């Protein structure tokens, strides 16, 4: 690739940290390897420095706001975060400078910061990784405010229309960007999430397995209200008490907004002896726990939001050669194909029955796991997304006529 002098990228994150966030970390590494100079602004996590350089990436952090609760809480969180990010961006602008703003949603309020810098000839790459209007409809069913939903749609449209290029996670997102947000296809690049196949290698260990445990069911990911872990717990109740599979244990690796509710639900469903919550684990520990699983699960129910999402957990299960049970969602089918058994209709009992069928069929589990690993190795590993990301930037490099050189 021919890298010109206009190669300075400022990446913005609000609701996640760096380098804990996989997508931004992989994108930054790919851009640095291609000769771009990277700066990132994000909130702090516990124990992180306010400023440091990691693998060639300059990281600037601001104190993370308290977790939002309710409408006023979200206004405070996003208002405070946008102010903090803007102030740090000014310091970078008058220091080492930047040519591109690469904003990861959510939220879509980065568009206001991008609009300011576009006055100075900076280009805006909008990384559309979540559908905020659909998320809102799922997170607040029946009680959502129509004005808030309309505002989220408007912010998405503004972000897409102001962006010089839209980087998106899958074809479902691209369809929305073209139909709802009226973005020309030539301005959209699909950059799929994908695991690093060298990092995701099964690890032999005896974690959580006991002489009484015949089968381990694994879940690894965020435990938010939209992630369907409550569906998984109710399926586990059917598996244990209706299908009499008492020699199973479900290991749930991850944390999120719904974690306390899920722990209470597991207790009320009499699953204390059959479900283990590990909390959030760093990647090596997560891989160790999921490596012992016989079957992995993706219990996201079909809804406005999940039907259009590519969930990284499915790809990570495939990289570890695990058979998968998942609800029948379009993007789940695209990712997993024959590596998963798909359950229709958000049917929790059918989910449990499918798990039981796989428990009794180790040969099928082996074949599914092998298929998934091959699909990662030949099509879906992160390395296959890097050319699309770099091509998107090369497109903007070719257009770029800086207004203020060396600023």
C-alpha angles and dihedrals in degrees: 000000000000107000115197127199090270093082107117115119127191111197120199127206128174113167099036140045135242129266090009092068106085100203097050091043093053093045092049092049091049093050093047090050089052092054102265121137110232133205122174132194117199142141121275126256122206112294096010123132120242090235133017143137117243120187092333095316118118107220122199117186134191127199107278115243121239114273109276122245120185132349097300090047091056091047089054094045096050095038093051093043094049091049092049093046092047093051092050090046089056089055090052092044092056091039123044091348130211139231101201135038110210106193121192114205141245105099107042091203090097084087090080093055090046091050091056094052094044085069085068095048098263118147124231122221109189113205101204101195100147135038102228097186092052091044089054093051091052096041094051106030113184092354100064119121115243091214092054092049091049090049091053091051090049092050090050091050092048091050093049095044095045093046118100087208134009118215110196138182104231148349093273091060091045091055091054092047091053099040104033100026098033096227115162113245091238090065095055127081123186109223106176124207111246138166125251099249092206091059095044103070121140115256122210112230143131099236114155094346115125132177088261094052114091098166133028118202114201133207122177123178148060117333099213125145092261096051097082100233088137087060088051092052093050089048088052090054090054090047094051104035105025099034095033095231098150096154094074134095128192117214113203112196114190146047138234147140094304099048098107091046090050093051090051091047092052090052094048090050090054092244100130091115094045106044128061121193109201098178121223114335131189115251099266092051092045090052090050092054096044091045090070093052118111093197129018126206139212104190099174105141122228110265143129092289108033095048089068101040131100105212115208093214091072092054091046091051089051092049088056090049095245125155112237137214112199141159113260104267123156097238091043088057093048092051103040107025106163093001089078141049109223123217117205130219102020085278108171095190091051088049090055092045091051091052089051091051091053091047087060095046111060092164091059090047090053093050093048092049093049091049091051094050091050090050090054092047094049106031121000109043115116091255089071091057096051096079091055092051093048091045090055090054092044088055090056092042088057091052097040117118104167116220096202113030117215093010 
